[in-house]
């Protein structure tokens, strides 16, 4: 099954998020190993976007709430129990 947002195909979850948000996810989350200057530039760009679209945070919260409502199994957490391994003691036979 293919997913399209507008005329763009979302191939990965990252593509879907970027197309849904209208901005790359990395703009908001950053990337590993970014320099202080890169971080400052990224945050400055994010501030500009937020000033141009002040409803973006509310829209994202609504979108997240809708996804959670439509997919309740997302949070169906199954606790994992730690299995105990039996230690076997090997006895060496003297010859």
N, C-alpha and C positions, 0 to 999 in steps of 0.2 A: 504494500500500500504506500502511496506517495502522499506527502503532505506539502501543501502549497500555502504560502501567505502572500496574497496578491499574486504576482506572476513569478515569484521566486520559490524554488523548491527547497524545503528544509530537509537536509540529508541526515544531519546529526542533531542531538539535543542542543548543542551549542548554536547551530544554524537556526533552529527554531526560536531559541531565546533571542538571538540577535535580530531576527526578522520581526519577532513580536515586539521587542523593545524599540527597534529602530536604531539601535546603537550596538556596537560590539560589547559582549559581556565583560571583556577585559578592561573596558573603560571604567566600569564600576568596581571590579574586583582586583584589578591590577594583575601583574604577571610576576612570576618568580624571578628574582634577580634584577628587578628594575632599579635603576639608579635613583638618587634623590631628585635629580633634575627631571627624569622621566616621570616619576611619581607626581611631582609638582605640576608638570604639564598636563598629565592625565586628570588630576583633580581639578585643575583650572578649566579644562574642557568640560568636565562633568558639571561644574558649577554653572558654566555658560548654558549647557543644555537644560539644567534645572531652572535657570532663570527664564529661558525661552518657553519652557513647558512646565509651569508650576503644578499642574495636575498629575504629572508623571508618577510621583510616589503613591498617590491615591489610586491611580489606575493600576499600578503594579500590585498593590494590596488586593484590589478587587479581582484581578486576574489570578493571583495566587489562591485566593479564597474559592474562586470558581473551580480551579483545578482540583483543589482538595475536596470540594463538594462532589465533583464529578468522578473522582477516583478515590473513594474512601480506603481502598486497599493499600494506598501509598504508605499509610501509617500502621498497617497491620504487622506489628512487630512480634516476632516469635523469639522468646528468650532462648539463647543457646546454653545448654548445660555443658559443663566441662566433664568429659568422661575421665574416669580414673583408670589409669593403666596399671594392670597388675605387674608387679616386678617379679620376674621369674629368677630364682636363684639357681645357678648352674653349679652342680657339684662335679668336681673333676674326680675321675676315678684314677687312683694310683695304680700303676702297672707293676 
